Amino acid sequence: MRDDLERMVRENAKIDLRSVADDDRLGHELGLDSQALLTLLLDIEDRFEIEIPQEQVAGLVGIRFADFVTLVESAVAATASREGAS
């Protein structure tokens, strides 16, 4: 999943990225402004069939890439858990 997310970040970044480090922050080192971040989130939600909780969206600009991966993995697991319980 990390590789998919890294590719998606690179596609949405406002700067040319060769790679994404775990400590890179989405809005700072990775060059994602609010519009690029929103596009990234919509792409991720479509790709993984998840929904990122609105209360977590506001703080994403300053989040580290590794923490972002964990957030998406948690959303995928929560979705799978809900679907399994149905």
Secondary structure, 3 states (H helix, E strand, C coil): CHHHHHHHHHHHCCCCCCCCCCCCECCCCCCCCHHHHHHHHHHHHHHHCCCCCHHHHCCHHHCEHHHHHHHHHHHHHHHHHHHHHC
